[in-house]
């Protein structure tokens, strides 16, 4: 199909979506290319603005395109795939997929713990905790926004030389606090907040991928909290397991 078939029972927006997707998968439109405007698509295919917007919305949800405020709609780059395999972090995943990993430092220092952070780290409220805010970079593109809090119990392990290199926990490898440690992770989908949208250059409300992590010492004491928000159009999480019986 190369044009809209008005006699077809298939909804017009679904036909347009298929036409645009084909232009992407065939290579006619490459990653980073700008799509025609909504007005141009409306005129080209002689359909309503509502139909165009519905088709573009579905293409965006599926990760084929991304919308950038004030710039337009672009063909998305392939998503970075991250797995839950032990000892294989996102840094390794990026390298394996030919992407240069990096960090952009936003904040690093001791702050009074909020009620929530203090409770989750088993501390008194306003106990100083080490706060680390960074952007996760993929070949100089910001794809994730990290906020981590480390307990004062691991203060001697904080290696400030590693704040802008390695994996998300490498800054605590100045000692042996991670030996025998464990971590709980919660993954969920959330809309981009104003703050996250600003840092990651996306629309407010865009689907994002949230990872909440809590690290425990070998003795079972909580030592670090992480809240990492990733662009839903740039990252996917791959989980492999045996079939249910």
Number of C-alpha atoms within 10 A of each C-alpha: 8 11 10 19 13 10 8 9 7 11 13 21 21 17 20 23 19 17 16 20 18 15 13 19 11 9 9 11 17 15 15 13 15 17 18 13 12 18 12 12 19 17 12 11 13 10 16 15 13 12 20 22 16 16 20 24 17 15 19 21 14 12 18 21 25 27 20 12 11 6 8 13 20 20 21 21 16 13 15 18 15 18 14 13 10 6 7 12 16 19 20 16 16 19 12 11 10 11 16 15 20 21 23 16 14 12 11 16 11 17 13 15 21 15 13 11 21 19 13 13 22 13 19 14 14 13 16 19 25 19 20 19 21 22 23 27 19 20 13 13 15 20 22 24 24 22 18 21 25 23 23 18 13 20 17 13 17 20 14 13 10 16 21 17 16 16 18 20 17 18 19 21 16 17 14 13 19 19 10 11 16 15 13 10 12 10 13 10 13 15 18 23 14 12 11 22 18 12 13 19 16 21 18 15 13 19 18 23 21 22 16 17 17 19 21 20 18 13 9 11 15 22 23 26 22 21 17 21 26 25 24 24 23 20 18 16 12 10 9 8 5 5 5 4 3
